[in-house]
Amino acid sequence: MSTQTQIDQITERVERLLLRYEELQRTNALLSEQVSVLMHERDSLQSRLSAARARVDALLERLPESALPSGKPSVGSP
């Protein structure tokens, strides 16, 4: 095999590696953006959940003792 043929093969492989590297960089950037969006959404949902819990707790505090069932209320009970 001639030296020029080897150089051409190496050049082709390096070019393919560079294309793959650029593709992986773009994919990584897209995934990073998705992670950021999902983290923001999670934080927003956690904040809403906390606010809802506080409202439920406030409503429970306003109920008279006679209206509360004895023992701990079960989740999903009417």
All heavy atoms as a GROMACS GRO file, in nm:
protein
  613
    1MET      N    1   0.085  -0.118   0.000
    1MET     CA    2   0.000   0.000   0.000
    1MET      C    3   0.090   0.124   0.000
    1MET      O    4   0.184   0.132   0.077
    1MET     CB    5  -0.089  -0.002   0.124
    1MET     CG    6  -0.190   0.107   0.126
    1MET     SD    7  -0.300   0.110   0.270
    1MET     CE    8  -0.381  -0.046   0.266
    2SER      N    9   0.057   0.218  -0.082
    2SER     CA   10   0.143   0.335  -0.094
    2SER      C   11   0.118   0.431   0.022
    2SER      O   12   0.014   0.430   0.087
    2SER     CB   13   0.116   0.406  -0.227
    2SER     OG   14  -0.008   0.472  -0.222
    3THR      N   15   0.214   0.516   0.045
    3THR     CA   16   0.204   0.613   0.153
    3THR      C   17   0.088   0.709   0.128
    3THR      O   18   0.016   0.744   0.221
    3THR     CB   19   0.336   0.692   0.164
    3THR    OG1   20   0.443   0.601   0.182
    3THR    CG2   21   0.333   0.790   0.278
    4GLN      N   22   0.068   0.748   0.004
    4GLN     CA   23  -0.041   0.840  -0.029
    4GLN      C   24  -0.177   0.777   0.002
    4GLN      O   25  -0.266   0.843   0.053
    4GLN     CB   26  -0.034   0.882  -0.176
    4GLN     CG   27  -0.134   0.989  -0.216
    4GLN     CD   28  -0.116   1.118  -0.135
    4GLN    OE1   29  -0.006   1.160  -0.107
    4GLN    NE2   30  -0.227   1.178  -0.096
    5THR      N   31  -0.193   0.649  -0.027
    5THR     CA   32  -0.318   0.579   0.000
    5THR      C   33  -0.344   0.574   0.151
    5THR      O   34  -0.457   0.596   0.196
    5THR     CB   35  -0.313   0.435  -0.056
    5THR    OG1   36  -0.284   0.439  -0.195
    5THR    CG2   37  -0.445   0.364  -0.034
    6GLN      N   38  -0.239   0.549   0.227
    6GLN     CA   39  -0.254   0.546   0.373
    6GLN      C   40  -0.293   0.685   0.426
    6GLN      O   41  -0.380   0.696   0.513
    6GLN     CB   42  -0.125   0.501   0.440
    6GLN     CG   43  -0.098   0.353   0.423
    6GLN     CD   44   0.035   0.312   0.486
    6GLN    OE1   45   0.126   0.394   0.504
    6GLN    NE2   46   0.046   0.184   0.520
    7ILE      N   47  -0.231   0.786   0.374
    7ILE     CA   48  -0.262   0.923   0.416
    7ILE      C   49  -0.407   0.956   0.380
    7ILE      O   50  -0.480   1.016   0.460
    7ILE     CB   51  -0.164   1.024   0.353
    7ILE    CG1   52  -0.025   1.006   0.414
    7ILE    CG2   53  -0.213   1.168   0.372
    7ILE    CD1   54   0.084   1.088   0.349
    8ASP      N   55  -0.451   0.916   0.261
    8ASP     CA   56  -0.590   0.941   0.219
    8ASP      C   57  -0.687   0.870   0.312
    8ASP      O   58  -0.791   0.926   0.350
    8ASP     CB   59  -0.612   0.895   0.075
    8ASP     CG   60  -0.541   0.983  -0.027
    8ASP    OD1   61  -0.502   1.097   0.010
    8ASP    OD2   62  -0.524   0.938  -0.142
    9GLN      N   63  -0.656   0.746   0.350
    9GLN     CA   64  -0.743   0.671   0.441
    9GLN      C   65  -0.749   0.737   0.579
    9GLN      O   66  -0.856   0.750   0.638
    9GLN     CB   67  -0.694   0.526   0.454
    9GLN     CG   68  -0.720   0.442   0.332
    9GLN     CD   69  -0.665   0.301   0.347
    9GLN    OE1   70  -0.585   0.273   0.437
    9GLN    NE2   71  -0.705   0.213   0.257
   10ILE      N   72  -0.634   0.779   0.626
   10ILE     CA   73  -0.630   0.846   0.757
   10ILE      C   74  -0.707   0.977   0.751
   10ILE      O   75  -0.784   1.010   0.842
   10ILE     CB   76  -0.484   0.869   0.802
   10ILE    CG1   77  -0.417   0.735   0.833
   10ILE    CG2   78  -0.478   0.962   0.922
   10ILE    CD1   79  -0.267   0.742   0.856
   11THR      N   80  -0.690   1.052   0.643
   11THR     CA   81  -0.762   1.178   0.625
   11THR      C   82  -0.913   1.155   0.625
   11THR      O   83  -0.988   1.228   0.691
   11THR     CB   84  -0.719   1.246   0.495
   11THR    OG1   85  -0.578   1.269   0.498
   11THR    CG2   86  -0.793   1.377   0.473
   12GLU      N   87  -0.957   1.054   0.554
   12GLU     CA   88  -1.100   1.021   0.549
   12GLU      C   89  -1.153   0.984   0.687
   12GLU      O   90  -1.260   1.029   0.728
   12GLU     CB   91  -1.124   0.906   0.451
   12GLU     CG   92  -1.270   0.870   0.435
   12GLU     CD   93  -1.289   0.752   0.340
   12GLU    OE1   94  -1.209   0.738   0.245
   12GLU    OE2   95  -1.384   0.676   0.363
   13ARG      N   96  -1.077   0.905   0.760
   13ARG     CA   97  -1.120   0.865   0.894
   13ARG      C   98  -1.126   0.985   0.990
   13ARG      O   99  -1.220   0.997   1.070
   13ARG     CB  100  -1.027   0.758   0.949
   13ARG     CG  101  -1.040   0.626   0.874
   13ARG     CD  102  -0.938   0.528   0.919
   13ARG     NE  103  -0.996   0.445   1.024
   13ARG     CZ  104  -0.931   0.351   1.088
   13ARG    NH1  105  -0.804   0.327   1.061
   13ARG    NH2  106  -0.991   0.279   1.181
   14VAL      N  107  -1.029   1.073   0.980
   14VAL     CA  108  -1.027   1.192   1.065
   14VAL      C  109  -1.147   1.281   1.032
   14VAL      O  110  -1.213   1.333   1.123
   14VAL     CB  111  -0.893   1.269   1.050
   14VAL    CG1  112  -0.902   1.406   1.113
   14VAL    CG2  113  -0.778   1.188   1.110
   15GLU      N  114  -1.177   1.296   0.904
   15GLU     CA  115  -1.292   1.377   0.864
   15GLU      C  116  -1.422   1.317   0.917
   15GLU      O  117  -1.510   1.389   0.965
   15GLU     CB  118  -1.296   1.391   0.712
   15GLU     CG  119  -1.189   1.484   0.659
   15GLU     CD  120  -1.181   1.485   0.507
   15GLU    OE1  121  -1.248   1.402   0.440
   15GLU    OE2  122  -1.104   1.568   0.454
   16ARG      N  123  -1.434   1.184   0.911
   16ARG     CA  124  -1.554   1.118   0.965
   16ARG      C  125  -1.562   1.137   1.117
   16ARG      O  126  -1.670   1.161   1.171
   16ARG     CB  127  -1.554   0.969   0.931
   16ARG     CG  128  -1.589   0.942   0.786
   16ARG     CD  129  -1.626   0.796   0.761
   16ARG     NE  130  -1.547   0.700   0.834
   16ARG     CZ  131  -1.462   0.613   0.781
   16ARG    NH1  132  -1.445   0.610   0.649
   16ARG    NH2  133  -1.395   0.527   0.854
   17LEU      N  134  -1.449   1.128   1.184
   17LEU     CA  135  -1.447   1.150   1.329
   17LEU      C  136  -1.488   1.293   1.364
   17LEU      O  137  -1.562   1.315   1.460
   17LEU     CB  138  -1.308   1.120   1.386
   17LEU     CG  139  -1.273   0.973   1.405
   17LEU    CD1  140  -1.126   0.959   1.443
   17LEU    CD2  141  -1.361   0.910   1.511
   18LEU      N  142  -1.441   1.389   1.287
   18LEU     CA  143  -1.477   1.528   1.312
   18LEU      C  144  -1.627   1.550   1.291
   18LEU      O  145  -1.691   1.621   1.370
   18LEU     CB  146  -1.397   1.622   1.220
   18LEU     CG  147  -1.250   1.642   1.259
   18LEU    CD1  148  -1.177   1.719   1.150
   18LEU    CD2  149  -1.238   1.711   1.392
   19LEU      N  150  -1.683   1.490   1.187
   19LEU     CA  151  -1.827   1.502   1.164
   19LEU      C  152  -1.905   1.440   1.280
   19LEU      O  153  -2.004   1.497   1.328
   19LEU     CB  154  -1.866   1.435   1.032
   19LEU     CG  155  -1.827   1.508   0.905
   19LEU    CD1  156  -1.857   1.422   0.782
   19LEU    CD2  157  -1.897   1.641   0.895
   20ARG      N  158  -1.860   1.324   1.324
   20ARG     CA  159  -1.926   1.256   1.436
   20ARG      C  160  -1.915   1.340   1.563
   20ARG      O  161  -2.011   1.353   1.640
   20ARG     CB  162  -1.863   1.118   1.458
   20ARG     CG  163  -1.923   1.039   1.568
   20ARG     CD  164  -2.064   0.995   1.533
   20ARG     NE  165  -2.114   0.910   1.640
   20ARG     CZ  166  -2.236   0.915   1.686
   20ARG    NH1  167  -2.324   0.995   1.633
   20ARG    NH2  168  -2.273   0.837   1.783
   21TYR      N  169  -1.799   1.401   1.586
   21TYR     CA  170  -1.778   1.486   1.702
   21TYR      C  171  -1.874   1.605   1.700
   21TYR      O  172  -1.937   1.637   1.801
   21TYR     CB  173  -1.633   1.533   1.706
   21TYR     CG  174  -1.605   1.634   1.813
   21TYR    CD1  175  -1.599   1.597   1.946
   21TYR    CD2  176  -1.583   1.769   1.780
   21TYR    CE1  177  -1.573   1.691   2.045
   21TYR    CE2  178  -1.557   1.862   1.877
   21TYR     CZ  179  -1.552   1.823   2.010
   21TYR     OH  180  -1.527   1.917   2.107
   22GLU      N  181  -1.888   1.670   1.585
   22GLU     CA  182  -1.979   1.784   1.572
   22GLU      C  183  -2.123   1.741   1.596
   22GLU      O  184  -2.201   1.811   1.661
   22GLU     CB  185  -1.964   1.848   1.435
   22GLU     CG  186  -1.832   1.920   1.417
   22GLU     CD  187  -1.804   1.961   1.273
   22GLU    OE1  188  -1.886   1.928   1.183
   22GLU    OE2  189  -1.702   2.027   1.249
   23GLU      N  190  -2.160   1.623   1.545
   23GLU     CA  191  -2.295   1.571   1.566
   23GLU      C  192  -2.320   1.545   1.715
   23GLU      O  193  -2.425   1.579   1.768
   23GLU     CB  194  -2.311   1.440   1.487
   23GLU     CG  195  -2.446   1.374   1.502
   23GLU     CD  196  -2.451   1.241   1.428
   23GLU    OE1  197  -2.406   1.236   1.312
   23GLU    OE2  198  -2.501   1.145   1.487
   24LEU      N  199  -2.222   1.489   1.782
   24LEU     CA  200  -2.236   1.464   1.926
   24LEU      C  201  -2.243   1.594   2.005
   24LEU      O  202  -2.317   1.603   2.104
   24LEU     CB  203  -2.119   1.377   1.976
   24LEU     CG  204  -2.123   1.231   1.932
   24LEU    CD1  205  -1.993   1.160   1.971
   24LEU    CD2  206  -2.243   1.159   1.989
   25GLN      N  207  -2.171   1.695   1.963
   25GLN     CA  208  -2.180   1.825   2.029
   25GLN      C  209  -2.319   1.885   2.016
   25GLN      O  210  -2.374   1.938   2.114
   25GLN     CB  211  -2.077   1.924   1.970
   25GLN     CG  212  -1.937   1.905   2.023
   25GLN     CD  213  -1.846   2.014   1.973
   25GLN    OE1  214  -1.844   2.047   1.855
   25GLN    NE2  215  -1.768   2.072   2.064
   26ARG      N  216  -2.378   1.876   1.897
   26ARG     CA  217  -2.514   1.926   1.877
   26ARG      C  218  -2.615   1.848   1.961
   26ARG      O  219  -2.703   1.906   2.025
   26ARG     CB  220  -2.553   1.920   1.728
   26ARG     CG  221  -2.486   2.026   1.642
   26ARG     CD  222  -2.546   2.031   1.502
   26ARG     NE  223  -2.537   1.904   1.431
   26ARG     CZ  224  -2.435   1.866   1.355
   26ARG    NH1  225  -2.331   1.947   1.340
   26ARG    NH2  226  -2.436   1.750   1.294
   27THR      N  227  -2.600   1.716   1.962
   27THR     CA  228  -2.689   1.632   2.042
   27THR      C  229  -2.676   1.666   2.190
   27THR      O  230  -2.777   1.678   2.261
   27THR     CB  231  -2.656   1.483   2.020
   27THR    OG1  232  -2.672   1.452   1.882
   27THR    CG2  233  -2.747   1.393   2.102
   28ASN      N  234  -2.554   1.686   2.235
   28ASN     CA  235  -2.531   1.720   2.376
   28ASN      C  236  -2.595   1.855   2.410
   28ASN      O  237  -2.656   1.871   2.516
   28ASN     CB  238  -2.382   1.723   2.406
   28ASN     CG  239  -2.354   1.743   2.552
   28ASN    OD1  240  -2.413   1.677   2.637
   28ASN    ND2  241  -2.263   1.834   2.584
   29ALA      N  242  -2.583   1.951   2.320
   29ALA     CA  243  -2.644   2.082   2.345
   29ALA      C  244  -2.796   2.072   2.354
   29ALA      O  245  -2.858   2.132   2.442
   29ALA     CB  246  -2.604   2.180   2.233
   30LEU      N  247  -2.856   1.991   2.265
   30LEU     CA  248  -3.001   1.972   2.269
   30LEU      C  249  -3.043   1.903   2.398
   30LEU      O  250  -3.142   1.942   2.462
   30LEU     CB  251  -3.047   1.890   2.149
   30LEU     CG  252  -3.042   1.960   2.014
   30LEU    CD1  253  -3.070   1.861   1.900
   30LEU    CD2  254  -3.140   2.074   2.008
   31LEU      N  255  -2.969   1.802   2.438
   31LEU     CA  256  -3.002   1.730   2.563
   31LEU      C  257  -2.984   1.821   2.684
   31LEU      O  258  -3.066   1.817   2.777
   31LEU     CB  259  -2.916   1.604   2.576
   31LEU     CG  260  -2.949   1.492   2.478
   31LEU    CD1  261  -2.846   1.380   2.487
   31LEU    CD2  262  -3.089   1.438   2.501
   32SER      N  263  -2.882   1.903   2.684
   32SER     CA  264  -2.862   1.997   2.794
   32SER      C  265  -2.978   2.095   2.804
   32SER      O  266  -3.024   2.127   2.914
   32SER     CB  267  -2.730   2.074   2.776
   32SER     OG  268  -2.620   1.986   2.788
   33GLU      N  269  -3.026   2.141   2.690
   33GLU     CA  270  -3.141   2.232   2.689
   33GLU      C  271  -3.265   2.161   2.743
   33GLU      O  272  -3.341   2.219   2.820
   33GLU     CB  273  -3.166   2.284   2.547
   33GLU     CG  274  -3.285   2.376   2.536
   33GLU     CD  275  -3.272   2.505   2.616
   33GLU    OE1  276  -3.159   2.549   2.642
   33GLU    OE2  277  -3.376   2.561   2.654
   34GLN      N  278  -3.285   2.036   2.703
   34GLN     CA  279  -3.400   1.960   2.753
   34GLN      C  280  -3.392   1.942   2.905
   34GLN      O  281  -3.492   1.955   2.975
   34GLN     CB  282  -3.408   1.823   2.686
   34GLN     CG  283  -3.459   1.828   2.544
   34GLN     CD  284  -3.465   1.690   2.481
   34GLN    OE1  285  -3.403   1.595   2.529
   34GLN    NE2  286  -3.539   1.678   2.372
   35VAL      N  287  -3.273   1.913   2.955
   35VAL     CA  288  -3.255   1.897   3.099
   35VAL      C  289  -3.290   2.028   3.170
   35VAL      O  290  -3.359   2.029   3.272
   35VAL     CB  291  -3.110   1.853   3.132
   35VAL    CG1  292  -3.080   1.868   3.280
   35VAL    CG2  293  -3.088   1.709   3.090
   36SER      N  294  -3.244   2.139   3.115
   36SER     CA  295  -3.272   2.269   3.174
   36SER      C  296  -3.422   2.297   3.178
   36SER      O  297  -3.476   2.341   3.281
   36SER     CB  298  -3.200   2.379   3.096
   36SER     OG  299  -3.230   2.504   3.148
   37VAL      N  300  -3.491   2.270   3.068
   37VAL     CA  301  -3.636   2.292   3.061
   37VAL      C  302  -3.707   2.203   3.162
   37VAL      O  303  -3.797   2.247   3.235
   37VAL     CB  304  -3.688   2.266   2.918
   37VAL    CG1  305  -3.840   2.256   2.914
   37VAL    CG2  306  -3.639   2.374   2.824
   38LEU      N  307  -3.667   2.076   3.169
   38LEU     CA  308  -3.732   1.983   3.262
   38LEU      C  309  -3.705   2.019   3.407
   38LEU      O  310  -3.794   2.005   3.493
   38LEU     CB  311  -3.687   1.840   3.233
   38LEU     CG  312  -3.740   1.780   3.102
   38LEU    CD1  313  -3.674   1.646   3.074
   38LEU    CD2  314  -3.890   1.767   3.105
   39MET      N  315  -3.586   2.067   3.436
   39MET     CA  316  -3.555   2.109   3.573
   39MET      C  317  -3.641   2.230   3.612
   39MET      O  318  -3.692   2.238   3.724
   39MET     CB  319  -3.407   2.140   3.588
   39MET     CG  320  -3.320   2.016   3.590
   39MET     SD  321  -3.143   2.051   3.593
   39MET     CE  322  -3.125   2.131   3.749
   40HIS      N  323  -3.658   2.323   3.518
   40HIS     CA  324  -3.742   2.440   3.544
   40HIS      C  325  -3.887   2.395   3.568
   40HIS      O  326  -3.953   2.444   3.660
   40HIS     CB  327  -3.734   2.537   3.427
   40HIS     CG  328  -3.819   2.657   3.444
   40HIS    ND1  329  -3.791   2.759   3.533
   40HIS    CD2  330  -3.936   2.693   3.385
   40HIS    CE1  331  -3.885   2.850   3.528
   40HIS    NE2  332  -3.975   2.813   3.439
   41GLU      N  333  -3.934   2.304   3.484
   41GLU     CA  334  -4.071   2.253   3.500
   41GLU      C  335  -4.087   2.182   3.634
   41GLU      O  336  -4.186   2.201   3.705
   41GLU     CB  337  -4.105   2.157   3.386
   41GLU     CG  338  -4.247   2.105   3.391
   41GLU     CD  339  -4.279   2.011   3.276
   41GLU    OE1  340  -4.196   1.998   3.182
   41GLU    OE2  341  -4.386   1.949   3.280
   42ARG      N  342  -3.987   2.101   3.673
   42ARG     CA  343  -3.992   2.032   3.801
   42ARG      C  344  -3.996   2.131   3.917
   42ARG      O  345  -4.077   2.117   4.009
   42ARG     CB  346  -3.868   1.942   3.817
   42ARG     CG  347  -3.867   1.865   3.949
   42ARG     CD  348  -3.729   1.832   3.998
   42ARG     NE  349  -3.649   1.953   4.015
   42ARG     CZ  350  -3.518   1.955   4.016
   42ARG    NH1  351  -3.450   1.844   4.001
   42ARG    NH2  352  -3.453   2.067   4.033
   43ASP      N  353  -3.912   2.233   3.911
   43ASP     CA  354  -3.911   2.334   4.017
   43ASP      C  355  -4.045   2.405   4.027
   43ASP      O  356  -4.095   2.432   4.137
   43ASP     CB  357  -3.799   2.436   3.992
   43ASP     CG  358  -3.660   2.375   4.008
   43ASP    OD1  359  -3.648   2.264   4.064
   43ASP    OD2  360  -3.564   2.439   3.962
   44SER      N  361  -4.104   2.435   3.911
   44SER     CA  362  -4.234   2.500   3.909
   44SER      C  363  -4.341   2.409   3.970
   44SER      O  364  -4.424   2.454   4.051
   44SER     CB  365  -4.272   2.536   3.765
   44SER     OG  366  -4.403   2.588   3.760
   45LEU      N  367  -4.339   2.282   3.934
   45LEU     CA  368  -4.437   2.188   3.989
   45LEU      C  369  -4.419   2.169   4.140
   45LEU      O  370  -4.517   2.160   4.214
   45LEU     CB  371  -4.428   2.053   3.917
   45LEU     CG  372  -4.478   2.053   3.772
   45LEU    CD1  373  -4.443   1.921   3.705
   45LEU    CD2  374  -4.627   2.079   3.767
   46GLN      N  375  -4.294   2.166   4.184
   46GLN     CA  376  -4.269   2.153   4.329
   46GLN      C  377  -4.322   2.276   4.403
   46GLN      O  378  -4.378   2.264   4.511
   46GLN     CB  379  -4.119   2.135   4.356
   46GLN     CG  380  -4.069   1.995   4.325
   46GLN     CD  381  -3.920   1.980   4.348
   46GLN    OE1  382  -3.844   2.077   4.341
   46GLN    NE2  383  -3.876   1.858   4.373
   47SER      N  384  -4.304   2.392   4.345
   47SER     CA  385  -4.354   2.515   4.406
   47SER      C  386  -4.506   2.513   4.412
   47SER      O  387  -4.565   2.549   4.515
   47SER     CB  388  -4.305   2.635   4.324
   47SER     OG  389  -4.360   2.753   4.375
   48ARG      N  390  -4.569   2.471   4.303
   48ARG     CA  391  -4.716   2.463   4.302
   48ARG      C  392  -4.766   2.361   4.404
   48ARG      O  393  -4.868   2.385   4.471
   48ARG     CB  394  -4.764   2.426   4.162
   48ARG     CG  395  -4.746   2.540   4.062
   48ARG     CD  396  -4.784   2.500   3.921
   48ARG     NE  397  -4.921   2.452   3.915
   48ARG     CZ  398  -4.969   2.381   3.813
   48ARG    NH1  399  -4.892   2.351   3.711
   48ARG    NH2  400  -5.094   2.341   3.814
   49LEU      N  401  -4.697   2.249   4.416
   49LEU     CA  402  -4.736   2.147   4.513
   49LEU      C  403  -4.724   2.200   4.655
   49LEU      O  404  -4.813   2.180   4.738
   49LEU     CB  405  -4.648   2.022   4.496
   49LEU     CG  406  -4.670   1.908   4.596
   49LEU    CD1  407  -4.814   1.857   4.589
   49LEU    CD2  408  -4.571   1.796   4.572
   50SER      N  409  -4.617   2.271   4.682
   50SER     CA  410  -4.598   2.329   4.814
   50SER      C  411  -4.709   2.429   4.847
   50SER      O  412  -4.762   2.429   4.959
   50SER     CB  413  -4.461   2.396   4.821
   50SER     OG  414  -4.441   2.456   4.946
   51ALA      N  415  -4.743   2.511   4.750
   51ALA     CA  416  -4.851   2.609   4.771
   51ALA      C  417  -4.984   2.539   4.794
   51ALA      O  418  -5.063   2.578   4.882
   51ALA     CB  419  -4.860   2.704   4.651
   52ALA      N  420  -5.011   2.433   4.719
   52ALA     CA  421  -5.136   2.358   4.736
   52ALA      C  422  -5.140   2.293   4.874
   52ALA      O  423  -5.245   2.293   4.940
   52ALA     CB  424  -5.150   2.253   4.626
   53ARG      N  425  -5.028   2.238   4.917
   53ARG     CA  426  -5.023   2.178   5.052
   53ARG      C  427  -5.051   2.282   5.159
   53ARG      O  428  -5.122   2.255   5.256
   53ARG     CB  429  -4.887   2.113   5.076
   53ARG     CG  430  -4.871   1.981   5.010
   53ARG     CD  431  -4.739   1.917   5.046
   53ARG     NE  432  -4.729   1.785   4.988
   53ARG     CZ  433  -4.616   1.726   4.957
   53ARG    NH1  434  -4.501   1.787   4.978
   53ARG    NH2  435  -4.616   1.605   4.905
   54ALA      N  436  -4.994   2.399   5.142
   54ALA     CA  437  -5.016   2.506   5.239
   54ALA      C  438  -5.164   2.545   5.242
   54ALA      O  439  -5.220   2.568   5.351
   54ALA     CB  440  -4.929   2.627   5.206
   55ARG      N  441  -5.227   2.553   5.124
   55ARG     CA  442  -5.370   2.586   5.121
   55ARG      C  443  -5.455   2.478   5.188
   55ARG      O  444  -5.547   2.508   5.264
   55ARG     CB  445  -5.416   2.608   4.976
   55ARG     CG  446  -5.365   2.736   4.915
   55ARG     CD  447  -5.434   2.770   4.784
   55ARG     NE  448  -5.426   2.666   4.685
   55ARG     CZ  449  -5.328   2.651   4.596
   55ARG    NH1  450  -5.226   2.736   4.595
   55ARG    NH2  451  -5.331   2.554   4.508
   56VAL      N  452  -5.422   2.352   5.163
   56VAL     CA  453  -5.495   2.242   5.226
   56VAL      C  454  -5.476   2.246   5.377
   56VAL      O  455  -5.572   2.231   5.454
   56VAL     CB  456  -5.451   2.105   5.168
   56VAL    CG1  457  -5.504   1.990   5.253
   56VAL    CG2  458  -5.498   2.091   5.024
   57ASP      N  459  -5.353   2.267   5.421
   57ASP     CA  460  -5.327   2.277   5.566
   57ASP      C  461  -5.407   2.392   5.628
   57ASP      O  462  -5.463   2.378   5.737
   57ASP     CB  463  -5.178   2.296   5.593
   57ASP     CG  464  -5.097   2.169   5.568
   57ASP    OD1  465  -5.159   2.059   5.563
   57ASP    OD2  466  -4.974   2.180   5.552
   58ALA      N  467  -5.412   2.505   5.558
   58ALA     CA  468  -5.488   2.620   5.610
   58ALA      C  469  -5.637   2.587   5.618
   58ALA      O  470  -5.704   2.623   5.716
   58ALA     CB  471  -5.466   2.742   5.520
   59LEU      N  472  -5.688   2.517   5.519
   59LEU     CA  473  -5.829   2.477   5.522
   59LEU      C  474  -5.856   2.378   5.635
   59LEU      O  475  -5.958   2.386   5.703
   59LEU     CB  476  -5.870   2.416   5.388
   59LEU     CG  477  -5.883   2.512   5.271
   59LEU    CD1  478  -5.906   2.436   5.140
   59LEU    CD2  479  -5.997   2.611   5.294
   60LEU      N  480  -5.765   2.285   5.657
   60LEU     CA  481  -5.781   2.188   5.766
   60LEU      C  482  -5.781   2.258   5.901
   60LEU      O  483  -5.854   2.218   5.992
   60LEU     CB  484  -5.671   2.082   5.760
   60LEU     CG  485  -5.682   1.980   5.647
   60LEU    CD1  486  -5.559   1.890   5.645
   60LEU    CD2  487  -5.810   1.899   5.658
   61GLU      N  488  -5.700   2.362   5.914
   61GLU     CA  489  -5.695   2.437   6.040
   61GLU      C  490  -5.828   2.506   6.067
   61GLU      O  491  -5.865   2.526   6.182
   61GLU     CB  492  -5.582   2.540   6.036
   61GLU     CG  493  -5.444   2.481   6.042
   61GLU     CD  494  -5.416   2.415   6.175
   61GLU    OE1  495  -5.460   2.469   6.279
   61GLU    OE2  496  -5.350   2.309   6.175
   62ARG      N  497  -5.898   2.544   5.963
   62ARG     CA  498  -6.024   2.617   5.979
   62ARG      C  499  -6.141   2.524   6.014
   62ARG      O  500  -6.244   2.570   6.060
   62ARG     CB  501  -6.056   2.693   5.852
   62ARG     CG  502  -5.958   2.808   5.829
   62ARG     CD  503  -5.980   2.880   5.698
   62ARG     NE  504  -6.118   2.917   5.678
   62ARG     CZ  505  -6.168   2.955   5.561
   62ARG    NH1  506  -6.091   2.960   5.455
   62ARG    NH2  507  -6.296   2.988   5.550
   63LEU      N  508  -6.126   2.394   5.987
   63LEU     CA  509  -6.233   2.301   6.017
   63LEU      C  510  -6.250   2.284   6.168
   63LEU      O  511  -6.151   2.277   6.242
   63LEU     CB  512  -6.204   2.162   5.956
   63LEU     CG  513  -6.219   2.148   5.805
   63LEU    CD1  514  -6.176   2.009   5.763
   63LEU    CD2  515  -6.362   2.174   5.762
   64PRO      N  516  -6.373   2.274   6.213
   64PRO     CA  517  -6.394   2.247   6.356
   64PRO      C  518  -6.348   2.104   6.388
   64PRO      O  519  -6.349   2.017   6.303
   64PRO     CB  520  -6.545   2.262   6.375
   64PRO     CG  521  -6.605   2.266   6.240
   64PRO     CD  522  -6.497   2.294   6.141
   65GLU      N  523  -6.309   2.082   6.512
   65GLU     CA  524  -6.260   1.951   6.555
   65GLU      C  525  -6.363   1.842   6.529
   65GLU      O  526  -6.328   1.730   6.494
   65GLU     CB  527  -6.223   1.953   6.704
   65GLU     CG  528  -6.094   2.025   6.733
   65GLU     CD  529  -5.972   1.953   6.676
   65GLU    OE1  530  -5.967   1.829   6.682
   65GLU    OE2  531  -5.884   2.022   6.624
   66SER      N  532  -6.490   1.872   6.545
   66SER     CA  533  -6.594   1.771   6.527
   66SER      C  534  -6.608   1.726   6.382
   66SER      O  535  -6.659   1.619   6.354
   66SER     CB  536  -6.728   1.824   6.577
   66SER     OG  537  -6.765   1.938   6.504
   67ALA      N  538  -6.559   1.807   6.287
   67ALA     CA  539  -6.570   1.773   6.146
   67ALA      C  540  -6.458   1.679   6.102
   67ALA      O  541  -6.469   1.614   5.998
   67ALA     CB  542  -6.567   1.899   6.061
   68LEU      N  543  -6.350   1.672   6.179
   68LEU     CA  544  -6.237   1.587   6.142
   68LEU      C  545  -6.264   1.444   6.187
   68LEU      O  546  -6.310   1.419   6.298
   68LEU     CB  547  -6.107   1.636   6.207
   68LEU     CG  548  -6.056   1.771   6.157
   68LEU    CD1  549  -5.935   1.814   6.241
   68LEU    CD2  550  -6.019   1.764   6.013
   69PRO      N  551  -6.234   1.344   6.102
   69PRO     CA  552  -6.251   1.205   6.143
   69PRO      C  553  -6.146   1.169   6.248
   69PRO      O  554  -6.039   1.230   6.254
   69PRO     CB  555  -6.228   1.127   6.012
   69PRO     CG  556  -6.148   1.217   5.925
   69PRO     CD  557  -6.185   1.357   5.966
   70SER      N  558  -6.178   1.074   6.332
   70SER     CA  559  -6.081   1.032   6.432
   70SER      C  560  -5.969   0.956   6.364
   70SER      O  561  -5.989   0.884   6.268
   70SER     CB  562  -6.147   0.944   6.539
   70SER     OG  563  -6.203   0.829   6.477
   71GLY      N  564  -5.850   0.972   6.413
   71GLY     CA  565  -5.734   0.908   6.350
   71GLY      C  566  -5.686   0.988   6.230
   71GLY      O  567  -5.738   1.095   6.200
   72LYS      N  568  -5.589   0.933   6.163
   72LYS     CA  569  -5.534   1.002   6.048
   72LYS      C  570  -5.621   0.979   5.925
   72LYS      O  571  -5.668   0.868   5.902
   72LYS     CB  572  -5.393   0.949   6.019
   72LYS     CG  573  -5.293   0.984   6.125
   72LYS     CD  574  -5.155   0.934   6.085
   72LYS     CE  575  -5.053   0.969   6.191
   72LYS     NZ  576  -4.921   0.920   6.158
   73PRO      N  577  -5.647   1.083   5.848
   73PRO     CA  578  -5.726   1.064   5.726
   73PRO      C  579  -5.646   0.983   5.626
   73PRO      O  580  -5.524   0.998   5.616
   73PRO     CB  581  -5.751   1.207   5.676
   73PRO     CG  582  -5.648   1.291   5.743
   73PRO     CD  583  -5.610   1.221   5.871
   74SER      N  584  -5.715   0.894   5.555
   74SER     CA  585  -5.644   0.814   5.455
   74SER      C  586  -5.644   0.888   5.323
   74SER      O  587  -5.737   0.962   5.292
   74SER     CB  588  -5.710   0.677   5.439
   74SER     OG  589  -5.843   0.692   5.396
   75VAL      N  590  -5.541   0.866   5.245
   75VAL     CA  591  -5.527   0.932   5.115
   75VAL      C  592  -5.633   0.880   5.022
   75VAL      O  593  -5.655   0.760   5.011
   75VAL     CB  594  -5.385   0.907   5.057
   75VAL    CG1  595  -5.375   0.965   4.916
   75VAL    CG2  596  -5.279   0.965   5.148
   76GLY      N  597  -5.701   0.969   4.955
   76GLY     CA  598  -5.800   0.930   4.857
   76GLY      C  599  -5.938   0.904   4.915
   76GLY      O  600  -6.029   0.864   4.845
   77SER      N  601  -5.955   0.924   5.044
   77SER     CA  602  -6.087   0.903   5.102
   77SER      C  603  -6.176   1.022   5.076
   77SER      O  604  -6.128   1.135   5.073
   77SER     CB  605  -6.076   0.876   5.253
   77SER     OG  606  -6.023   0.990   5.318
   78PRO      N  607  -6.306   0.999   5.054
   78PRO     CA  608  -6.396   1.112   5.022
   78PRO      C  609  -6.425   1.200   5.138
   78PRO      O  610  -6.410   1.176   5.248
   78PRO     CB  611  -6.524   1.043   4.974
   78PRO     CG  612  -6.511   0.899   5.003
   78PRO     CD  613  -6.370   0.873   5.046
   0.00000   0.00000   0.00000
